[in-house]
Amino acid sequence: MKRINIAAVVVAVVIAVVAIAALGWWLVEREPLLVQGTIECRVYRASSKIAGRIDTIYVAEGQMVQKGELLYTLTTPELSTKLFQAEALRSAAKALDRKALSGARIQQIEAVRSLWHKAQAGKHLAAQSLARVRNLYKDGVVPAQTLDEAEANFRAMTATERAAKAEYDLALAGASSEDKQAAAAQVAQAQGVVDEVEAYLRDAVVYAPVSGEISTIVAEGGEIVGSGMPVVTILDLADMHALFNIKETMLPELRQGVRFEGYVPALGRNVTFEVSYISPQADFATWSATRTRGGFDIRTFAIKARPIANAEGLRPGMSVLVDWELLSRMH
């Protein structure tokens, strides 16, 4: 009977010890503090500086493209018309420039020389007439009025001859340096307009700015798109990172270059990340204190971490889970 009591006591003690141990484990052991992030990548939106109608789209969603690969083209009849007008203005400016450089034509020079010779003949005739009238006036044959008229005619023919000579000299010299500079400036201005329109027309053909995967195409062939409207979105899968928004109280465990393991549920395995960016200022999210006494609001900071190796299958939008307590013990 006494042995039975001893055995019962031993069993009771063992059960009590096990219960106390289980209770202690339950009190000590608690759920791990998991921080969730999201895989993101650099996004490029291909667009054109000009508005137009989409002619052809050469890619499809999900397609991998290389930098410089043709994405789509636009039709712009208005720009084609403006280019025709600009080229016509350039041709006219070049013609004026050639005229300024070459000077007057031979026919023009001959014409002004003939006018000069005519003015010389008129001046010579006026001089002879004035001499005869003076002699007649001395003899008392003609009145003073006739002498005055002869002198006025001589002065007028002298001025006419001088003007004709100046026109002839100008024709021989050609255009002035100022006229030549103005003509050259007009050519440069017209060429600038042509270059501008051609640059816009080149932008009607849109190429991939980076290698990556086509994410979305927001317009189809035949649709009109505005200037700067993103038509094709490209994901740069070579530039992926995990983005976390963590409390400011967690920052002491982090610095650039820190490595940690993150579990990616979509892949079913861990991926090693390295912190590459810590936001210099808090984000908009705020963790409000639950107590008014002794509590304070906690802000959040954005953290970016890049996989240290090529994680096959990793895609934007996937979740990443990090055991923060494990990370704290590691660093």
The 8 nearest C-alpha neighbors of each residue, nearest first, counted from 0:
[[1, 3, 2, 4, 5, 6, 7, 8],
 [0, 2, 4, 3, 5, 6, 7, 8],
 [3, 1, 5, 4, 0, 6, 7, 8],
 [4, 2, 6, 0, 1, 5, 7, 8],
 [3, 5, 7, 1, 2, 6, 8, 0],
 [6, 4, 8, 2, 7, 3, 9, 1],
 [7, 5, 9, 3, 8, 4, 10, 2],
 [8, 6, 10, 4, 9, 5, 11, 3],
 [7, 9, 11, 5, 6, 10, 12, 4],
 [10, 8, 6, 12, 11, 7, 13, 5],
 [11, 9, 13, 7, 12, 8, 14, 6],
 [10, 12, 8, 14, 9, 13, 7, 15],
 [11, 13, 15, 9, 10, 14, 8, 16],
 [14, 12, 16, 10, 15, 11, 17, 9],
 [15, 13, 17, 11, 16, 12, 18, 10],
 [14, 16, 12, 18, 13, 17, 19, 11],
 [15, 17, 13, 19, 18, 14, 20, 12],
 [18, 16, 20, 14, 15, 19, 21, 13],
 [19, 17, 15, 21, 20, 16, 14, 22],
 [18, 20, 22, 16, 21, 17, 15, 23],
 [21, 19, 23, 17, 22, 18, 16, 24],
 [22, 20, 18, 24, 23, 19, 17, 25],
 [21, 23, 19, 25, 20, 24, 18, 26],
 [22, 24, 20, 26, 25, 21, 27, 19],
 [25, 23, 21, 27, 26, 22, 28, 20],
 [24, 26, 22, 28, 23, 27, 21, 29],
 [25, 27, 23, 24, 28, 22, 29, 21],
 [28, 26, 24, 25, 23, 29, 22, 21],
 [27, 29, 25, 24, 26, 30, 23, 31],
 [30, 28, 31, 27, 25, 26, 32, 24],
 [29, 31, 32, 28, 33, 27, 322, 324],
 [30, 32, 33, 29, 322, 324, 323, 325],
 [33, 31, 323, 322, 324, 30, 34, 321],
 [32, 34, 322, 321, 323, 31, 320, 35],
 [35, 33, 321, 320, 323, 322, 32, 36],
 [36, 34, 320, 319, 33, 321, 243, 318],
 [35, 37, 243, 319, 242, 318, 241, 320],
 [38, 36, 318, 242, 241, 317, 316, 319],
 [37, 39, 241, 315, 316, 317, 240, 242],
 [38, 40, 315, 240, 239, 241, 316, 37],
 [41, 39, 239, 238, 240, 315, 235, 42],
 [40, 42, 235, 238, 234, 43, 239, 39],
 [41, 43, 234, 233, 235, 40, 44, 232],
 [42, 44, 233, 232, 45, 234, 41, 235],
 [45, 43, 232, 229, 231, 233, 46, 42],
 [44, 46, 231, 229, 230, 232, 43, 207],
 [45, 47, 229, 227, 228, 230, 44, 48],
 [48, 46, 227, 49, 202, 226, 203, 205],
 [47, 49, 226, 227, 202, 46, 50, 199],
 [50, 48, 226, 47, 51, 199, 227, 203],
 [51, 49, 226, 225, 224, 48, 52, 47],
 [52, 50, 75, 223, 73, 224, 74, 53],
 [51, 53, 223, 74, 73, 222, 221, 54],
 [54, 52, 73, 220, 221, 222, 55, 72],
 [53, 55, 73, 72, 220, 74, 221, 52],
 [54, 56, 220, 71, 72, 53, 57, 73],
 [57, 55, 71, 58, 70, 220, 72, 54],
 [56, 58, 70, 71, 55, 69, 59, 72],
 [59, 57, 56, 70, 62, 60, 71, 213],
 [60, 58, 62, 61, 213, 57, 216, 56],
 [59, 61, 213, 62, 214, 215, 216, 58],
 [60, 62, 213, 212, 214, 59, 63, 215],
 [61, 63, 213, 60, 59, 212, 64, 58],
 [62, 64, 212, 211, 213, 61, 65, 210],
 [65, 63, 210, 211, 212, 62, 68, 66],
 [64, 66, 210, 68, 67, 209, 211, 207],
 [65, 67, 209, 210, 207, 208, 68, 64],
 [68, 66, 207, 206, 65, 208, 69, 209],
 [67, 69, 207, 206, 65, 66, 70, 64],
 [70, 68, 206, 71, 205, 207, 67, 57],
 [71, 69, 206, 57, 205, 58, 56, 207],
 [72, 70, 56, 55, 205, 57, 69, 204],
 [73, 71, 204, 54, 55, 203, 53, 205],
 [74, 72, 53, 203, 54, 52, 51, 204],
 [73, 75, 52, 51, 54, 76, 53, 72],
 [74, 76, 51, 77, 78, 73, 79, 52],
 [77, 75, 79, 78, 80, 74, 51, 81],
 [78, 76, 80, 79, 75, 81, 82, 74],
 [79, 77, 81, 80, 76, 75, 82, 196],
 [78, 80, 76, 82, 77, 81, 83, 75],
 [81, 79, 83, 77, 78, 82, 76, 84],
 [80, 82, 78, 84, 83, 79, 85, 77],
 [81, 83, 85, 79, 80, 84, 196, 86],
 [84, 82, 80, 86, 81, 85, 87, 79],
 [85, 83, 81, 87, 82, 86, 88, 80],
 [84, 86, 82, 88, 193, 87, 83, 81],
 [85, 87, 89, 83, 88, 84, 82, 193],
 [88, 86, 84, 90, 89, 85, 83, 91],
 [89, 87, 91, 85, 90, 86, 189, 92],
 [88, 90, 189, 86, 92, 87, 91, 190],
 [91, 89, 87, 93, 88, 92, 86, 94],
 [90, 92, 88, 94, 93, 89, 87, 95],
 [93, 91, 186, 89, 95, 94, 90, 185],
 [92, 94, 96, 90, 95, 91, 186, 89],
 [93, 95, 91, 97, 96, 92, 98, 90],
 [96, 94, 98, 92, 93, 97, 99, 182],
 [95, 97, 182, 93, 99, 98, 94, 183],
 [98, 96, 100, 94, 99, 95, 101, 93],
 [97, 99, 95, 101, 96, 100, 102, 94],
 [100, 98, 96, 174, 97, 179, 102, 101],
 [99, 101, 97, 98, 102, 96, 179, 174],
 [100, 102, 98, 99, 97, 103, 173, 104],
 [103, 101, 173, 99, 100, 174, 98, 104],
 [104, 102, 170, 173, 107, 108, 105, 101],
 [103, 105, 107, 106, 108, 102, 101, 170],
 [104, 106, 108, 107, 109, 103, 110, 170],
 [107, 105, 109, 104, 108, 110, 103, 111],
 [106, 108, 110, 104, 105, 109, 103, 111],
 [107, 109, 105, 110, 111, 106, 170, 112],
 [110, 108, 112, 106, 107, 111, 113, 105],
 [109, 111, 107, 113, 108, 112, 106, 114],
 [110, 112, 114, 167, 113, 108, 109, 115],
 [113, 111, 115, 109, 114, 110, 167, 108],
 [112, 114, 116, 110, 115, 111, 117, 109],
 [115, 113, 117, 111, 112, 116, 118, 163],
 [114, 116, 163, 112, 118, 113, 117, 164],
 [117, 115, 119, 113, 118, 114, 112, 120],
 [116, 118, 114, 120, 115, 119, 113, 121],
 [117, 119, 160, 121, 115, 116, 120, 159],
 [120, 118, 116, 122, 117, 121, 160, 115],
 [121, 119, 123, 117, 118, 122, 124, 116],
 [120, 122, 118, 124, 119, 123, 156, 125],
 [121, 123, 156, 125, 119, 120, 124, 157],
 [124, 122, 120, 126, 125, 121, 119, 127],
 [125, 123, 121, 127, 126, 122, 128, 120],
 [124, 126, 153, 122, 128, 123, 127, 129],
 [127, 125, 123, 129, 124, 128, 153, 122],
 [128, 126, 130, 124, 129, 125, 123, 131],
 [127, 129, 125, 131, 130, 126, 132, 124],
 [128, 130, 149, 126, 132, 127, 131, 125],
 [129, 131, 127, 133, 128, 132, 126, 134],
 [132, 130, 134, 128, 133, 129, 135, 127],
 [133, 131, 135, 129, 134, 130, 146, 136],
 [132, 134, 136, 130, 131, 135, 129, 137],
 [135, 133, 137, 131, 136, 132, 138, 130],
 [134, 136, 132, 138, 140, 137, 133, 141],
 [135, 137, 139, 133, 141, 138, 134, 140],
 [138, 136, 134, 139, 135, 133, 140, 141],
 [139, 137, 135, 136, 140, 134, 141, 133],
 [138, 140, 136, 137, 141, 135, 142, 134],
 [139, 141, 135, 138, 136, 142, 137, 134],
 [142, 140, 136, 139, 135, 145, 143, 132],
 [141, 143, 144, 145, 136, 140, 146, 139],
 [144, 142, 146, 145, 147, 141, 136, 148],
 [145, 143, 147, 146, 142, 148, 141, 149],
 [144, 146, 148, 143, 147, 142, 149, 141],
 [147, 145, 143, 149, 144, 148, 132, 150],
 [146, 148, 144, 150, 145, 149, 151, 143],
 [147, 149, 151, 145, 146, 150, 152, 144],
 [150, 148, 129, 146, 152, 147, 151, 153],
 [149, 151, 153, 147, 148, 152, 129, 146],
 [152, 150, 148, 154, 153, 149, 147, 155],
 [151, 153, 155, 149, 150, 154, 148, 156],
 [154, 152, 125, 150, 156, 151, 155, 126],
 [153, 155, 157, 151, 152, 156, 158, 150],
 [156, 154, 152, 158, 157, 153, 159, 151],
 [155, 157, 122, 159, 153, 158, 154, 121],
 [156, 158, 154, 160, 155, 159, 122, 153],
 [159, 157, 161, 155, 156, 160, 162, 154],
 [160, 158, 156, 162, 161, 157, 118, 163],
 [159, 161, 118, 163, 157, 158, 119, 162],
 [160, 162, 158, 164, 159, 163, 157, 165],
 [163, 161, 165, 159, 164, 160, 158, 166],
 [164, 162, 115, 166, 160, 165, 161, 159],
 [163, 165, 167, 161, 162, 166, 115, 160],
 [164, 166, 162, 168, 167, 163, 169, 161],
 [167, 165, 169, 163, 164, 168, 170, 162],
 [166, 168, 164, 170, 111, 165, 169, 112],
 [167, 169, 165, 171, 170, 166, 164, 172],
 [170, 168, 166, 172, 171, 167, 173, 165],
 [171, 169, 167, 173, 168, 172, 103, 108],
 [170, 172, 168, 169, 173, 167, 108, 103],
 [173, 171, 169, 170, 168, 174, 102, 175],
 [172, 174, 102, 170, 171, 103, 169, 175],
 [175, 173, 99, 102, 178, 179, 176, 172],
 [174, 176, 178, 177, 179, 173, 172, 99],
 [175, 177, 179, 178, 180, 174, 181, 99],
 [176, 178, 180, 175, 179, 181, 174, 182],
 [179, 177, 181, 175, 176, 180, 174, 182],
 [178, 180, 176, 182, 177, 181, 99, 183],
 [179, 181, 177, 183, 178, 182, 184, 176],
 [182, 180, 184, 178, 179, 183, 177, 185],
 [181, 183, 96, 179, 185, 184, 180, 178],
 [184, 182, 180, 186, 185, 181, 96, 179],
 [185, 183, 181, 187, 186, 182, 180, 188],
 [184, 186, 188, 182, 183, 187, 92, 189],
 [185, 187, 92, 183, 189, 184, 188, 93],
 [188, 186, 190, 184, 185, 189, 191, 183],
 [187, 189, 185, 191, 190, 186, 184, 192],
 [188, 190, 89, 186, 192, 191, 187, 88],
 [191, 189, 187, 193, 188, 192, 89, 186],
 [192, 190, 194, 188, 189, 193, 195, 187],
 [191, 193, 195, 189, 190, 194, 85, 196],
 [192, 194, 190, 196, 85, 191, 195, 197],
 [195, 193, 191, 197, 192, 196, 198, 190],
 [196, 194, 192, 198, 193, 197, 191, 199],
 [195, 197, 199, 193, 198, 194, 82, 200],
 [196, 198, 200, 194, 199, 195, 193, 201],
 [199, 197, 201, 195, 196, 200, 194, 202],
 [200, 198, 202, 196, 197, 201, 195, 49],
 [199, 201, 197, 203, 202, 198, 196, 78],
 [202, 200, 198, 203, 199, 204, 197, 205],
 [203, 201, 199, 204, 200, 47, 205, 198],
 [202, 204, 73, 200, 201, 72, 205, 47],
 [203, 205, 72, 202, 201, 71, 73, 206],
 [206, 204, 71, 70, 72, 203, 69, 202],
 [207, 205, 69, 67, 70, 68, 208, 204],
 [206, 208, 67, 66, 68, 209, 70, 69],
 [207, 209, 66, 67, 206, 210, 45, 43],
 [210, 208, 66, 207, 211, 65, 235, 67],
 [211, 209, 65, 66, 64, 235, 207, 208],
 [212, 210, 235, 234, 64, 63, 233, 236],
 [211, 213, 63, 234, 233, 62, 61, 214],
 [214, 212, 233, 60, 61, 62, 232, 215],
 [213, 215, 232, 233, 60, 61, 212, 234],
 [216, 214, 232, 60, 231, 213, 217, 233],
 [217, 215, 231, 230, 218, 232, 60, 214],
 [216, 218, 230, 215, 231, 219, 229, 232],
 [219, 217, 216, 230, 222, 220, 224, 53],
 [218, 220, 222, 221, 53, 217, 56, 216],
 [219, 221, 53, 55, 54, 222, 56, 218],
 [220, 222, 53, 52, 54, 219, 223, 55],
 [221, 223, 52, 53, 220, 219, 224, 218],
 [224, 222, 52, 51, 53, 221, 225, 50],
 [225, 223, 50, 51, 52, 228, 222, 226],
 [226, 224, 50, 228, 227, 51, 223, 49],
 [225, 227, 50, 49, 48, 228, 47, 224],
 [228, 226, 48, 47, 46, 225, 229, 49],
 [227, 229, 225, 226, 46, 230, 224, 47],
 [230, 228, 46, 44, 45, 231, 227, 232],
 [229, 231, 217, 216, 46, 218, 45, 228],
 [232, 230, 216, 45, 44, 215, 229, 233],
 [231, 233, 44, 215, 214, 43, 213, 45],
 [234, 232, 213, 43, 212, 214, 42, 211],
 [235, 233, 42, 212, 211, 236, 41, 214],
 [234, 236, 211, 237, 41, 238, 42, 40],
 [237, 235, 238, 234, 239, 211, 40, 212],
 [236, 238, 235, 239, 211, 40, 210, 41],
 [237, 239, 236, 40, 235, 41, 240, 305],
 [240, 238, 40, 39, 236, 237, 305, 38],
 [241, 239, 305, 304, 39, 38, 40, 303],
 [240, 242, 38, 304, 37, 303, 39, 36],
 [241, 243, 303, 36, 37, 302, 38, 240],
 [244, 242, 36, 302, 301, 245, 303, 241],
 [243, 245, 301, 300, 299, 302, 242, 246],
 [246, 244, 299, 300, 243, 247, 249, 301],
 [247, 245, 299, 248, 249, 298, 297, 300],
 [246, 248, 249, 250, 299, 298, 300, 297],
 [249, 247, 246, 250, 251, 297, 245, 298],
 [250, 248, 247, 246, 251, 252, 245, 253],
 [249, 251, 253, 252, 247, 248, 246, 245],
 [252, 250, 253, 249, 248, 254, 247, 327],
 [253, 251, 250, 327, 249, 330, 254, 326],
 [254, 252, 250, 251, 257, 255, 249, 274],
 [255, 253, 257, 256, 274, 252, 277, 250],
 [254, 256, 274, 275, 257, 276, 253, 277],
 [255, 257, 274, 273, 254, 258, 275, 253],
 [258, 256, 274, 273, 255, 254, 253, 259],
 [259, 257, 273, 272, 256, 274, 271, 260],
 [260, 258, 272, 271, 326, 261, 273, 257],
 [259, 261, 271, 270, 269, 272, 262, 321],
 [262, 260, 321, 269, 270, 320, 319, 271],
 [261, 263, 269, 320, 319, 268, 264, 270],
 [262, 264, 319, 266, 265, 268, 267, 269],
 [265, 263, 267, 266, 262, 318, 268, 319],
 [264, 266, 263, 267, 317, 318, 268, 313],
 [267, 265, 264, 263, 268, 312, 313, 269],
 [266, 268, 264, 265, 263, 269, 262, 270],
 [269, 267, 266, 262, 263, 270, 264, 265],
 [268, 270, 262, 261, 263, 260, 271, 267],
 [271, 269, 261, 260, 262, 272, 268, 306],
 [270, 272, 260, 259, 306, 307, 261, 269],
 [273, 271, 306, 305, 258, 259, 304, 307],
 [272, 274, 258, 304, 305, 257, 256, 275],
 [273, 275, 304, 255, 256, 257, 276, 303],
 [276, 274, 304, 255, 303, 273, 256, 305],
 [275, 277, 303, 302, 274, 255, 278, 304],
 [278, 276, 302, 301, 279, 303, 275, 255],
 [277, 279, 301, 280, 300, 302, 276, 281],
 [280, 278, 277, 281, 300, 301, 276, 282],
 [281, 279, 278, 282, 300, 301, 277, 299],
 [282, 280, 300, 299, 298, 283, 278, 279],
 [283, 281, 300, 299, 284, 280, 301, 298],
 [282, 284, 285, 281, 299, 298, 300, 280],
 [285, 283, 282, 299, 298, 286, 281, 300],
 [286, 284, 298, 297, 287, 299, 283, 296],
 [285, 287, 297, 296, 298, 288, 284, 299],
 [288, 286, 296, 285, 289, 297, 295, 298],
 [287, 289, 296, 295, 294, 290, 286, 291],
 [288, 290, 287, 291, 294, 295, 296, 292],
 [291, 289, 294, 288, 292, 293, 295, 287],
 [290, 292, 294, 293, 289, 288, 295, 287],
 [293, 291, 290, 294, 295, 289, 288, 296],
 [292, 294, 291, 290, 295, 288, 289, 296],
 [295, 293, 290, 288, 292, 291, 289, 296],
 [296, 294, 288, 297, 293, 287, 291, 290],
 [297, 295, 287, 288, 286, 285, 298, 294],
 [296, 298, 286, 285, 295, 247, 246, 287],
 [299, 297, 285, 247, 246, 281, 286, 284],
 [298, 300, 246, 245, 247, 281, 282, 284],
 [301, 299, 281, 244, 245, 282, 278, 247],
 [300, 302, 244, 278, 243, 277, 245, 303],
 [301, 303, 277, 243, 242, 276, 244, 278],
 [304, 302, 242, 276, 241, 275, 274, 240],
 [305, 303, 274, 273, 241, 275, 240, 272],
 [304, 306, 240, 272, 273, 307, 241, 274],
 [307, 305, 272, 308, 271, 273, 240, 304],
 [306, 308, 272, 305, 271, 273, 309, 310],
 [309, 307, 306, 310, 271, 272, 270, 305],
 [308, 310, 311, 306, 307, 313, 237, 312],
 [311, 309, 313, 308, 312, 306, 270, 307],
 [310, 312, 313, 309, 314, 266, 308, 270],
 [311, 313, 314, 310, 266, 265, 309, 315],
 [314, 312, 311, 310, 315, 317, 266, 38],
 [313, 315, 317, 312, 316, 38, 236, 39],
 [316, 314, 39, 38, 317, 40, 313, 239],
 [315, 317, 38, 37, 39, 314, 318, 40],
 [316, 318, 38, 315, 37, 314, 265, 319],
 [319, 317, 37, 36, 263, 38, 316, 320],
 [318, 320, 263, 36, 262, 35, 261, 37],
 [321, 319, 35, 262, 261, 34, 33, 263],
 [322, 320, 261, 34, 33, 323, 262, 35],
 [323, 321, 33, 325, 324, 32, 31, 326],
 [324, 322, 326, 325, 32, 321, 33, 327],
 [325, 323, 327, 326, 322, 328, 32, 31],
 [326, 324, 328, 323, 327, 322, 329, 321],
 [325, 327, 323, 329, 324, 328, 330, 322],
 [328, 326, 324, 330, 325, 329, 252, 323],
 [327, 329, 325, 326, 330, 324, 323, 252],
 [330, 328, 326, 327, 325, 259, 324, 252],
 [329, 327, 328, 326, 252, 257, 253, 325]]
